Amino acid sequence: MPSVWRGDPLWLADVLRAEGLDVVELTGWRRRGHGVFSDMRGVMVHHTGSNSATAQSIAAGRPDLPGPLSQLHIARDGTVTVVAAGVAWHAGVGMYPWLPANMGNWHTIGIECANTGTSPSAPHRRNWPDAQYSALVNSCAALCRRLGQPAARTIGHKEYAGRAQGKWDPGAIDMDMLRRDIADRIGTAPSPPTPRPGVPVGYYADVLLYRGSTGPQVAELQRRLKYAYSAYAGDLDIDGVFGPETEAAVREFQRRTAGLRIDGIVGPATAAALRLRLVSSPD
């Protein structure tokens, strides 16, 4: 089976059905999104703020935030609707140890549950019907298993964006208890996904450079492109700013390298193919 940490999860409906869930596919979900995933590192859980919020509303978004707002919607009766395969605006500004700052949208699959959340201090599972909670646990387990990740890679929006945005969703969900239930559903700890040949995923797992990135790692990328691939990057300035010229050079490198997605983004696979030297930012 090929690795699944990059690209869009077009397998969502199949994986969820295989878990025994009641799955609905919203028309057009495979083409819906705000771009292609950089790599998928885990799952982020939310409540919608309303018991009656529909999957269609998650696809459409709000006046201030266009949809899709998550990849999945879970109704109170346990129905799981696949809303989108591409990036969704569900995470926003925030931080978590295994996520680049403010980049949760590009690295996590979002699940919106139709629920008020009750309150930030409500006890675990208040106002969460058994069918909905069970569907949430099983969905997270299915996704983690498919990604080759443990239950620890399921987080709440409040854990990522609580400090930055004051978020408290999913309300009335103790995330440690949820993760224990997910782990029980997964069973034994899954093995990591099989890496592409020649790609040391562990070494480059945290690399993510894209247009607008700055710093010493970008300068090292430019240096590598300029001197090792001078045929198409010889005029590249080493200024530590990932601008259009750097993106064009990255795309050309990806175009000439078998097995890489041509997206102009330096993730783990592209960094490995470049043999990019990792550089720490100065204190």
Backbone as a ProteinNet text record, in pm:
[ID]
protein_1_A
[PRIMARY]
MPSVWRGDPLWLADVLRAEGLDVVELTGWRRRGHGVFSDMRGVMVHHTGSNSATAQSIAAGRPDLPGPLSQLHIARDGTVTVVAAGVAWHAGVGMYPWLPANMGNWHTIGIECANTGTSPSAPHRRNWPDAQYSALVNSCAALCRRLGQPAARTIGHKEYAGRAQGKWDPGAIDMDMLRRDIADRIGTAPSPPTPRPGVPVGYYADVLLYRGSTGPQVAELQRRLKYAYSAYAGDLDIDGVFGPETEAAVREFQRRTAGLRIDGIVGPATAAALRLRLVSSPD
[TERTIARY]
84.4	0	87.7	59.6	142.2	122.9	220.3	210.3	93.7	37	-84.8	-71.2	50.5	61.9	59.7	59	52.8	-64.9	-115.6	-225.8	-360.8	-466.9	-601	-652.7	-729.7	-780	-905.4	-888.3	-1001.5	-1057	-989.5	-1030.6	-1125.4	-1163.9	-1240.5	-1365.7	-1450	-1577.4	-1553.5	-1459.7	-1433.7	-1383.9	-1292.7	-1235	-1340.3	-1426.2	-1529.7	-1634.4	-1671.6	-1767.4	-1707.4	-1578.1	-1513.1	-1514.1	-1529	-1535.6	-1676.3	-1770.9	-1908.5	-1995.8	-1950.1	-2024.7	-2129.5	-2233	-2336.2	-2284.7	-2244.8	-2173.7	-2258	-2264.5	-2327.2	-2218.3	-2218.3	-2121.5	-2191.1	-2153.8	-2211.4	-2164.4	-2255.3	-2222.7	-2104.2	-2005.5	-1889.9	-1779.8	-1787.6	-1690.3	-1547.8	-1527.5	-1390.3	-1321.9	-1401.3	-1344.8	-1352.7	-1404.5	-1427.7	-1309	-1263.5	-1153.1	-1083.9	-997.2	-922.3	-779.2	-759	-625.2	-592.9	-471.8	-428.8	-353.5	-375.9	-304.7	-153.4	-78.9	66.6	101.7	56.4	60.5	-34.6	-90.5	-190.1	-124.2	-127.6	-59	-153.4	-282.2	-375.2	-514.8	-597.4	-739	-768.3	-851.5	-893.7	-1045.4	-1093.6	-1236.2	-1296.2	-1420.1	-1491.1	-1637.5	-1705.8	-1851.4	-1895.5	-2013.4	-2058.9	-2115.3	-2159.3	-2226	-2376.8	-2427.6	-2571.7	-2600.4	-2705.8	-2743.8	-2796.9	-2840.8	-2906.5	-2819.1	-2693.6	-2606.1	-2592.6	-2605.7	-2607	-2472.7	-2456.4	-2336.5	-2332	-2448.5	-2453.2	-2400.7	-2429.3	-2380.1	-2229.1	-2174.5	-2028.8	-1964.2	-2029.3	-1976.9	-1984.7	-2094.3	-2114.9	-2032.7	-2011.5	-1937.3	-2024.7	-1958.9	-2028.3	-1995.9	-2068.1	-2036.8	-1892.3	-1836.4	-1700.1	-1595.9	-1640.6	-1546.3	-1605.3	-1553.7	-1610.7	-1584.7	-1679.2	-1662.7	-1571.1	-1530.6	-1572.2	-1502.2	-1573.5	-1522.7	-1470.6	-1483.3	-1423.8	-1437.5	-1369.2	-1382.3	-1502.4	-1535.4	-1644.7	-1743.9	-1869.8	-1975.8	-2040.6	-2061	-2126.8	-2255.2	-2367.7	-2498.6	-2525.1	-2629.5	-2660.2	-2708.5	-2754.4	-2795.6	-2680.5	-2558.6	-2441.5	-2407.7	-2487.4	-2457.4	-2332.6	-2239	-2115.5	-2123.1	-2115.5	-2119.2	-1980.9	-1935.6	-1807.2	-1833.4	-1774.5	-1802.9	-1698.5	-1571.1	-1463.5	-1342.6	-1264.3	-1137.4	-1018.5	-1037.5	-928.4	-918.8	-827.3	-806.8	-935.7	-967.3	-1085.6	-1043.5	-1121.4	-1090.7	-1153.8	-1090.7	-1146	-1053.6	-923.5	-828.3	-794	-757.7	-719.6	-586.3	-572.8	-447.5	-434.8	-317.4	-295.8	-165.1	-139.7	-15.6	-42.4	36.8	37.7	173.3	228.3	367.7	402.8	312.9	348.3	291.5	249.3	197.4	277.4	308.3	367.2	267.8	316.8	229.8	136.5	8.8	-95	-121.6	-75.9	-89.4	-176.6	-263.8	-347.3	-435.6	-481.6	-569.1	-501.2	-370.9	-296.7	-245.5	-267	-208.9	-305.5	-430.7	-526.7	-658.1	-721.2	-856.3	-953.1	-1042.1	-1134.7	-1267.8	-1319	-1450.6	-1537.4	-1648.3	-1745.4	-1864.4	-1894.3	-2007.7	-2122.1	-2242.3	-2359.3	-2394.6	-2347.3	-2360.9	-2338.1	-2412	-2391.6	-2261.8	-2213.5	-2096.3	-2128.9	-2254.4	-2304.9	-2234.7	-2110.6	-2033.1	-1889.5	-1796.8	-1655.6	-1629.7	-1716.3	-1691.9	-1785.1	-1863	-1959.2	-1886.7	-1943.1	-1879.2	-1878.3	-1791	-1770.3	-1900.9	-1930.6	-2040.4	-2177.8	-2186.9	-2318.8	-2367.7	-2489.7	-2552.4	-2488	-2415.9	-2361.2	-2435.1	-2528.4	-2598.8	-2499.9	-2537.1	-2449.3	-2412	-2509.3	-2483.5	-2380.8	-2389.4	-2295.6	-2155.7	-2147.8	-2016.6	-1950.9	-2028.1	-1973.1	-1921.9	-1997.1	-1953.4	-1825.1	-1812.3	-1690.9	-1571.1	-1586.2	-1476.7	-1435.5	-1534.8	-1504	-1444.8	-1491.8	-1435.5	-1289.1	-1260.1	-1121.4	-1031.9	-1082.8	-1005	-975.8	-1076.9	-1058.6	-955.5	-962.8	-869.6	-728.3	-713.8	-580.4	-519.8	-601.7	-552.2	-506.9	-584.2	-549.6	-423.4	-405.5	-286.5	-164.8	-186.4	-76	-34.1	-132	-104	-175.9	-123.5	-191.1	-304.4	-381.9	-493.4	-448.1	-322	-268.9	-271.8	-283.8	-289.3	-431.1	-522.8	-653.4	-651.5	-678.4	-677	-805.8	-836.5	-949.9	-906.3	-1000	-971.4	-925.2	-980.6	-943.9	-798.6	-744.6	-605.1	-510.5	-555.6	-474.5	-494.6	-618.7	-651	-708.5	-706.4	-763	-693.9	-561	-485.7	-490.9	-478.2	-470.7	-606	-713.4	-844.9	-953	-920.3	-1021.8	-1122.4	-1086.1	-1177.6	-1191.6	-1312.4	-1333.1	-1400.4	-1399	-1459.4	-1356.2	-1402.8	-1541	-1578.8	-1684.5	-1729.9	-1787.6	-1775.8	-1825	-1759	-1637.8	-1557.6	-1422.3	-1394.7	-1262.3	-1173.3	-1077.3	-998.6	-915.9	-868.9	-792.7	-882.4	-1007.2	-1101	-1137.6	-1156.2	-1184.8	-1069.9	-946.6	-831.8	-820.6	-856.5	-854.3	-957.2	-1074.9	-1178	-1133.7	-1067.3	-1017	-909.9	-821.2	-715.1	-774.6	-880.3	-946.4	-1004.5	-1058.5	-1117	-1008.9	-898.7	-788.6	-732.4	-726.2	-667.9	-518.8	-439.8	-294.8	-248.5	-138.9	-83.8	-46.7	-93.6	-64.2	80.5	126.6	260.7	255.7	368	369.4	349.1	299.8	282.5	416.1	410.4	531.8	582.6	705.9	756.1	786.5	787.5	832.5	978.9	1021	1161.6	1255.4	1353.7	1457	1419.7	1299.7	1256.4	1262.3	1360.8	1368.7	1268.5	1145.5	1036	1062.4	1116.3	1139.1	1230.8	1333.1	1430.9	1371.2	1285.8	1230.9	1084.1	1029.4	886.1	833.4	915.4	867.6	897.7	950.8	985.5	860.4	832.7	724.1	760.6	800.9	837.6	749.6	701.1	609.7	620.3	554.2	565.7	524.3	610.3	589	674.8	729.3	820.2	949.6	1010.5	1137.2	1228.8	1357.1	1449.3	1563.4	1647.8	1768.2	1738.4	1624.2	1594.5	1560.6	1494.4	1466.5	1596.7	1687.4	1817.4	1893.1	1886.8	1952.2	1887.3	1755.7	1685.3	1732.4	1739	1784.1	1927.6	2011.8	2152.1	2161	2081.3	2082.8	2036.3	1929.4	1878.5	1977.3	2037.5	2125.5	2252	2313.3	2443.5	2435.2	2331.3	2318.8	2233.9	2149.9	2060.3	2065.6	2185.4	2208.3	2147.3	2117	2062.3	1931.7	1854.9	1728.8	1715.1	1816.6	1808.5	1936.8	2018	2147.4	2139.5	2028.9	2014.2	1936.1	1904.9	1823.6	1901.1	1838.9	1900.8	1887.9	1994.7	1991.3	1962.4	1834	1793.2	1705.1	1677.8	1597	1449.7	1404.1	1263.6	1207	1106.2	1046	946.4	996.2	912.9	880.6	828.1	787.2	901.9	1021.8	1135.3	1175.1	1173.8	1204.4	1097.5	972.9	865.4	879.4	913.1	930	1044.1	1153.1	1266.3	1227.5	1148.8	1102.8	1012.5	921.9	832.8	913.2	1014.9	1096.1	1170.8	1220.7	1286.4	1187.3	1066.5	965.5	926.8	919.8	884.8	988.6	1113.8	1222.9	1252.6	1180.4	1208.1	1087.6	1105.2	995.2	938.6	805.2	738.2	701.3	739	706.7	583.4	501.5	388	441.1	394.7	441.1	349.9	384.2	300.4	378.3	512.1	591.5	608.8	569.7	580	687.1	774.6	878.7	831.4	776.8	740	843.7	812.4	911.7	969.5	885	934.5	1027.2	988.6	1072.9	1202.5	1194.1	1314.8	1411.9	1357.9	1443.3	1507.9	1429.2	1483.3	1592.3	1578.1	1679.2	1800.8	1785.3	1886.2	1913.7	1804.9	1811.6	1872.9	1974.5	2034.4	1944.7	1912.4	1824.3	1900.5	1840.1	1905.1	1813.7	1865.4	1786.7	1781.9	1665.5	1653.4	1734.4	1794.9	1870.7	1777.6	1829.4	1748.3	1721.5
-119.5	0	124.1	224.4	344.2	426.6	513.4	599.9	696.2	743.6	822.7	956.6	996.2	1118.9	1244.7	1230	1347.3	1332.7	1445.7	1442.8	1438.7	1445	1449.1	1309.3	1297	1165.8	1123.1	1085	1040.7	907.1	848.4	720.5	734.8	855.8	878.2	790.4	794.7	722.1	572.2	518.2	373.7	331.4	409.5	374.8	382.4	482	497.3	386.1	350.6	239.6	108.2	89.3	-33	-42.8	71.9	74	43.9	27.1	-3.4	118.6	235.1	359.8	381.1	456.8	497.9	622.7	608.2	714.1	768.7	901.7	972	1052	1048.6	1124.5	1247.1	1365.8	1488.9	1511.2	1543.5	1558.6	1652.8	1605.1	1687.8	1687.9	1600.5	1608	1585	1501.5	1472.2	1593.3	1688.4	1807.6	1931.8	1915.5	2031.6	2051.7	2177.3	2208.3	2336.2	2383.4	2507.3	2477.1	2367.6	2329.8	2189	2145	2008.5	2002	1896.3	1875.9	1872.2	1931	1915.8	1775	1737.2	1599.4	1590.5	1474	1454.5	1389.6	1461.6	1414.3	1369.4	1399	1360.7	1412.8	1415.4	1449.9	1558.3	1655.3	1759.4	1757.8	1758.9	1743.9	1877	1903.5	2028.2	1997.1	2095.1	2093.9	2216.8	2208.6	2315.7	2435.4	2413.1	2519.6	2511.9	2416.6	2397.9	2250.2	2201.6	2061.9	2031.4	2134.9	2114.2	2151.7	2188.6	2225.6	2108.7	2136.6	2031.5	2019.6	1908.9	1890.1	1992.5	2027.8	2127.8	2262.9	2296.9	2424.4	2421.4	2305.2	2291.7	2304.7	2253.7	2266.9	2410.8	2480.3	2616.6	2720	2698.8	2795.3	2906.7	3015.8	3131.4	3255.9	3366.1	3487.7	3533.9	3510.4	3554.6	3447.3	3325.2	3214.8	3113.7	3109.6	3019	2872.4	2788.3	2645.7	2583.8	2459.6	2373	2407.5	2380.2	2409.8	2284.5	2170	2045.8	1940.3	1829.2	1719.3	1629.8	1618.5	1531.7	1606.9	1562.5	1611.3	1489.6	1494.8	1384.7	1436.5	1381.3	1421	1353.8	1398.7	1346.9	1201.7	1156.3	1016.6	925.6	982.5	903.8	896.2	959.6	961.2	1044.4	988.1	1058.2	1099.5	1230.3	1280.9	1327.1	1276.1	1319.8	1447	1557.4	1689.7	1731.3	1701.6	1751.5	1660.7	1658.7	1585.7	1679.9	1805.7	1901.8	1972.1	2067	2145.2	2217.4	2220	2288.9	2391.6	2499.1	2603.8	2567.6	2481.8	2441.4	2473.2	2487.7	2499.2	2643.6	2722.8	2861.2	2873.9	2980.1	3010.6	2923	2865.6	2783.8	2707.5	2628.7	2551.8	2418	2318.6	2188.8	2126.8	2045.7	2002.1	1940.5	1863.2	1796.9	1867.8	1993.4	2072.1	2201.3	2242.4	2374.9	2481.9	2588	2693.4	2745.9	2753	2811.9	2733.3	2608.2	2530.4	2406.1	2407.5	2290.9	2251.1	2349.3	2318	2226.8	2241.4	2168.5	2032.9	2002.5	1880.6	1794.2	1837.6	1757.6	1745.8	1631.4	1609.8	1660.6	1751.2	1812.1	1738.4	1723.2	1662.3	1760.9	1801.5	1888.3	1804.9	1808.9	1734.4	1831.1	1796.8	1881.4	1875.9	1975.6	1974.9	2115.9	2153.7	2285.9	2292.9	2176.5	2175.2	2198	2239.2	2263	2381.1	2360.4	2468.7	2421.7	2515.8	2475.9	2386.1	2394.7	2318.4	2198.5	2167.6	2057.7	1923.8	1829.5	1697.8	1621.7	1524.8	1446.5	1385.8	1413.6	1356.5	1412.7	1518.2	1580.2	1635.5	1602.5	1643.9	1578.4	1468.2	1391.3	1257.6	1242.1	1113.5	998.9	880.7	765.5	742.4	756.7	730.6	827	953.5	1052.8	1030.7	1005.6	984.1	857.7	752.2	629.2	651.7	727.3	756.6	839	931.4	1011.5	922.8	836.5	746.2	658.4	597.6	505.5	577.7	700.3	777.3	810.7	857.5	892.2	768.9	656.1	532.8	491.3	500.1	462.4	551.6	681.5	775.4	754	740.1	717.1	587.9	483.9	356.4	372.1	444.8	464.6	548.9	645.9	730.7	665.9	552.8	488.6	564.9	626.7	708.6	653.6	677.4	633.6	728.4	690	772.8	910.4	921.5	1050.6	1156.6	1113.9	1209.8	1260.9	1237.2	1303.2	1412.7	1535.2	1647.9	1727.9	1804.3	1894.7	2032.2	2103.4	2240	2325	2296.2	2372.7	2349.5	2233.3	2204.4	2276.6	2300.4	2367.4	2518.9	2563.7	2705.7	2769.9	2699.1	2757.3	2884.1	2881.3	2999.8	3109.8	3072.2	3172.9	3233.5	3153	3200.4	3192.9	3137.5	3121.3	3011.9	2917.9	2810.8	2708.6	2649.1	2549.1	2423.3	2412	2293.6	2179.9	2057.4	2015.1	2023.5	2099.3	2112.8	1982.6	1963.8	1843.8	1717.3	1730.7	1614.9	1625.5	1529.3	1517.3	1449.1	1521.8	1469.7	1347.7	1341.9	1224	1100.5	1116.8	1005.1	965.5	1064.8	1034.8	956.4	1000.7	930.5	787.3	766.3	629.2	542.4	599	523.4	493.2	590.1	568.5	459.8	465	364	224.7	215.3	85.8	36.7	129.1	91.9	50	120.8	86	-50.7	-79.1	-204.1	-187.4	-269.2	-256.2	-131.6	-74.7	46.6	17.9	100.9	74.8	102.9	39.7	69.3	195.1	270	387.3	348.3	441	410.2	376.7	292.9	255.5	373.7	419.4	536.4	504.3	608.4	590.8	551.3	474	432.9	552.4	541.4	644	767.5	773	893.1	867.8	922.3	903.4	992.2	944.3	1027.4	1082	997.6	1042.9	1163.2	1166	1273.5	1405	1397.1	1518	1543	1470.9	1474.4	1614.1	1700.1	1832.5	1943	1906.2	2008.3	2051.2	2178.7	2234.1	2378.3	2397.9	2529.7	2560.1	2682.3	2720	2871.5	2922.9	3065.9	3149.5	3241	3322.9	3281	3158.6	3114.6	3195.8	3216.5	3288.3	3220.1	3252.6	3203.6	3121.4	3070.2	2997.9	2869.3	2803.4	2680.2	2710.9	2824.9	2865.9	2899.1	2967.7	2999.5	2872.1	2770.6	2643.4	2575.8	2583.9	2531.9	2602.3	2734.8	2811.3	2776.6	2760	2725	2588.3	2494.6	2360.4	2362.2	2435.2	2445.2	2515.6	2622.6	2705.7	2630.6	2560.2	2500	2353.7	2283.9	2144.1	2129.7	2227.8	2219.9	2351.4	2392.8	2524.6	2537.3	2425.2	2432.1	2510.8	2506.1	2580.1	2668.3	2674.2	2759	2838.9	2849.7	2915.8	3063	3128.6	3272.6	3301.1	3197.6	3213.8	3288.6	3390.6	3465	3385.8	3384	3318.3	3426.3	3454.9	3563.7	3516.3	3385.9	3334	3366.9	3410.2	3444.2	3354.2	3275.8	3182.5	3260.9	3316	3393.2	3315.2	3384.6	3315.3	3247.5	3305.6	3243.5	3111.7	3111.6	2988.4	2882.9	2925.4	2830.2	2770.9	2855.2	2805.8	2704.1	2729.7	2636	2504.2	2511.5	2389.8	2309.2	2378.3	2308.8	2239.6	2305.6	2246.6	2123.9	2133.6	2017.2	1901.3	1932	1827.7	1766.8	1852.6	1805.1	1706.8	1727.6	1644.8	1524.2	1511.8	1404.8	1312.1	1187.1	1091.1	1072.6	1064.7	1034.1	1153.5	1276.5	1395.6	1465	1517.3	1599.7	1736.7	1787.8	1917.6	2025.3	2074.1	2172.3	2294.7	2293.9	2408.7	2417	2311.6	2307.8	2206.1	2244.6	2152.8	2085.3	1964.2	1880.1	1771.5	1667.8	1564	1495.4	1461	1387.3	1473.3	1598.1	1686.7	1719.4	1742.5	1771.3	1654.1	1531.4	1413.5	1399.3	1422.6	1411.9	1516.1	1632.7	1738.5	1712.6	1617.4	1595.5	1726.8	1792.7	1923.6	1912.6	1990.1	1992.9	2069.8	2009.5	2075.7	2182.2	2299.5	2413.4	2465.3	2486.4	2541	2692	2747.7	2893	2946.2	3064.1	3121.5	3159.1	3151.2	3187.3	3338.1
0	0	0	-86.9	-89.3	36.2	64.9	182	164.1	276	267.3	337.4	368.7	447.6	362.1	225.8	139.4	43.5	-3.8	-99.3	-30.1	-110	-54.5	-20.7	87.5	131.5	55.6	-68.6	-149.5	-101.4	-4.9	51.9	170.8	206	328.6	338.8	237.2	245.7	261.1	185.4	191.2	328.5	385.4	514.9	625.6	619.7	721.4	711.3	589.7	572.5	622.7	597.9	643.8	796.4	864	1010.2	1059.3	965.9	1002.9	1024.9	981.2	1002.8	894	929.9	834.7	763.4	637.9	565.7	451.6	442.7	331.4	260	128.6	49.9	-9.6	37.9	-13.2	-156.4	-244.4	-386.2	-405.7	-482	-514.2	-411.3	-308.9	-199.5	-245.3	-346.1	-390.8	-453	-501.4	-566.1	-476.7	-356	-268.7	-174.8	-164.9	-74.5	-114.8	-26.6	-49.6	-93.1	-161	-202.3	-155.9	-187.4	-161.1	-28.3	48.3	173.8	152.6	246.3	246.3	292	408.2	456.5	574.2	593	698.4	818.8	931.4	1051.9	1161.2	1147.6	1252.6	1226.1	1332.9	1325.1	1427.8	1390.5	1483.8	1495.7	1620.6	1650	1693.8	1646.3	1676.7	1708.1	1772.3	1769.3	1689.6	1628.4	1539.6	1615.5	1740.1	1814.7	1805.6	1726.4	1711.4	1692.9	1760.4	1744.1	1604.5	1533.6	1404.2	1284.6	1307.3	1195.3	1097.9	969.6	868.1	796.8	729.9	648.1	535.7	482.4	375.6	423.6	550.4	603.5	621.3	651.2	663.2	526.3	424.4	288.1	239.3	273.7	224.2	299.9	430.3	510	561.6	601	657.3	574.5	596.6	521.7	538.3	657.6	684.1	657.3	625	607.7	509.9	388.7	288.6	321.9	287.4	307.9	203.5	229.4	338.9	470.2	579.6	712.9	784.2	721.5	772.2	662.8	682.1	586.6	619.6	748	790.9	878.2	873.9	962.3	1026.1	1157.4	1227.2	1290	1246.5	1297.7	1432.2	1498.2	1631.3	1627.4	1510	1498.9	1457.7	1447.8	1415	1267.5	1182.7	1039.5	1014.4	939.5	905.3	759.4	734.5	597.6	556.8	442.6	387.2	307.5	352.5	297.1	194.4	222.3	136.3	145.9	39.4	39.4	48.3	7.6	11.9	145.6	153.4	275.2	313.8	442	493.4	598	608.9	706.8	840.8	916.4	1045.2	1162.7	1139.8	1250.6	1284.6	1184.4	1208.1	1279.8	1356.8	1426.2	1550.1	1570.6	1688.9	1682.5	1785.3	1794	1861.7	1823.4	1890.9	1861.4	1952.5	1936.6	1802.2	1741.7	1616.5	1493.6	1511.5	1400	1384.9	1260	1242.2	1288.2	1347.8	1400.7	1292.2	1325.4	1240.8	1112	1105.6	982.4	1001.3	1101.2	1127.4	1011.3	933.3	820.2	718.8	704.4	601	649.9	777.9	832.8	911.8	929.3	1005.3	930	945.3	895.4	1001.1	961.6	1056.1	1062.6	1183.5	1205.3	1281.9	1222.2	1288.7	1332.7	1461.6	1517.1	1546.1	1501.2	1525.5	1673.5	1747	1892.3	1945	2047.5	2107	2186.1	2231.3	2318.1	2463.4	2492.2	2628.6	2696.4	2742.4	2803.3	2818.9	2837.3	2852.1	2972.5	3074	3197.3	3212.9	3110.7	3120.8	3133.2	3207	3220.8	3089.2	3082.8	2960.6	2909.5	2781.7	2704.6	2740.6	2818.2	2838.7	2704.6	2668.7	2542.9	2420.3	2441.5	2328.6	2322.3	2229.3	2217.2	2195.1	2243.6	2228.2	2082.4	1992.8	1851	1794.9	1835.9	1785.6	1842.1	1971	2031.7	1976.6	1961	1905.3	1763.8	1683.8	1546.4	1547.4	1643.2	1654.7	1687.6	1786.9	1825.8	1708.2	1642.1	1532.8	1412.2	1385.9	1274.8	1301.3	1422.3	1456.2	1451.4	1499.5	1495.9	1352.5	1266.3	1125.9	1057.5	1085.2	1022.7	1074.3	1204.9	1261.2	1206.8	1198.4	1146.7	1001.1	920.5	779.4	763.6	852.7	847.9	912.3	978.8	1048.8	1172.3	1241.3	1358.8	1480.9	1601.2	1723.8	1761.2	1861.6	1907.5	1955	1997.3	2042.6	1933	1808	1697.7	1671.9	1765	1763.6	1868.9	1827.3	1920.9	1907.8	2011.2	2006.8	1959.2	1897.5	1854.7	1973	2091.6	2210.8	2249.9	2218.3	2251.2	2156	2034.8	1932.7	1936.2	1950	1934.4	2059.6	2172.3	2294.4	2336.3	2338.4	2381.2	2275.8	2149.1	2042.2	2009.1	2015.6	1970.9	2078.1	2194.2	2297.1	2265.5	2179.4	2141.7	2254.6	2267.5	2371.5	2316.3	2184.4	2125	2107.8	2119.8	2141.9	2289.7	2317.8	2454.7	2507.6	2637.8	2706.5	2653.7	2605.2	2565.3	2634.7	2722	2783.3	2680.6	2626.9	2516.3	2555.6	2678.7	2721.2	2723.4	2767.3	2767	2625	2538.5	2398.4	2336	2361.4	2304.1	2357.3	2483.5	2537.3	2465.2	2439.1	2367.8	2223.8	2162.6	2026	2026.2	2124.3	2132.9	2150.6	2232.1	2250.4	2118.6	2040.2	1911.6	1811.3	1812.6	1722.3	1758.7	1889.5	1935.2	1952.7	1889.7	1900.8	1828.2	1876.9	1815.3	1670.9	1575.2	1434.5	1400.6	1295.4	1244.5	1161	1149.6	1064.6	919.1	834.8	692.8	627.5	526.5	455	375.1	396.7	324.2	179	97.1	-40.3	-39.7	-141.3	-146.6	-139.5	-52.6	-45.9	31.1	91	162.6	313.1	384.4	529.4	601.3	611	659.4	799	886.8	1023	1030.1	949.1	951.7	901.7	800.4	738.4	773.5	870.9	897.1	928.6	987.5	1028.8	928.1	811.3	711.6	635.9	632.3	551.7	515.9	390.9	340.6	219.6	212.3	105.2	85.1	-19.6	-50.2	70.3	110.2	228.6	345.9	341.1	447.8	442	558.5	565.4	665.8	659.1	759.8	704	793.6	752.1	675.1	705.7	631.7	485.9	462.4	324.4	252.5	320.4	260.3	223	310.6	280.5	160.3	150.9	34.3	-92.7	-87.7	-205.1	-241.6	-141.3	-165.6	-233.4	-184.4	-241.5	-387	-414.1	-550.1	-642.7	-592.8	-676.3	-718.7	-624.4	-653.4	-697.9	-658.4	-700.4	-826.2	-851.9	-967.5	-1045.1	-1077	-1137.2	-1276.4	-1342	-1477.4	-1481.2	-1373.7	-1371.7	-1247.8	-1163.2	-1043.5	-1022.6	-1126	-1111.7	-1076.2	-1113	-1086.5	-958	-881.4	-761.6	-652.6	-595.7	-485.8	-355.5	-277.8	-146.9	-42.8	-24.7	64.8	180.7	187.3	296.9	287.7	168.9	148.7	39.1	72.1	-23.2	-108.7	-219.4	-309.3	-435	-538.2	-661.1	-734.9	-729.9	-798.9	-730.9	-597.5	-524.9	-552	-550.8	-578.9	-718.7	-816.4	-952.6	-960.5	-887.8	-887.3	-821	-713.6	-646.4	-739.2	-808	-901.9	-1012.8	-1061.8	-1168.6	-1115.9	-993.4	-933.8	-919.7	-872.5	-856.8	-990.5	-1092.9	-1226.8	-1279.9	-1243.8	-1294.4	-1205.2	-1093.9	-998.9	-988.5	-1025.3	-1024.7	-885	-877.4	-751.5	-667.2	-707.8	-629.2	-684.6	-595	-635.4	-677.3	-790.3	-841.6	-783.6	-664.8	-597.8	-548.4	-566.1	-521.3	-371.9	-298.9	-153	-114.3	-23.6	22.1	150.2	134.2	246.5	264.7	342.9	372.1	249	150.8	34	-51.5	-75.8	-156.2	-83.8	48.3	126.2	120	128	122.1	-14.6	-119.7	-254.8	-280.1	-218.7	-229.6	-140.6	-46.8	57.5	131.1	164.6	227.8	366.9	391.1	525	620	734.5	830.5	906.3	916.9	981.2	1090.1	1208.8	1318.8	1308.6	1348.5	1353	1470.9	1456.9	1567.9	1681.9	1803	1920.4	1920.2
[MASK]
+++++++++++++++++++++++++++++++++++++++++++++++++++++++++++++++++++++++++++++++++++++++++++++++++++++++++++++++++++++++++++++++++++++++++++++++++++++++++++++++++++++++++++++++++++++++++++++++++++++++++++++++++++++++++++++++++++++++++++++++++++++++++++++++++++++++++++++++++++++++++++

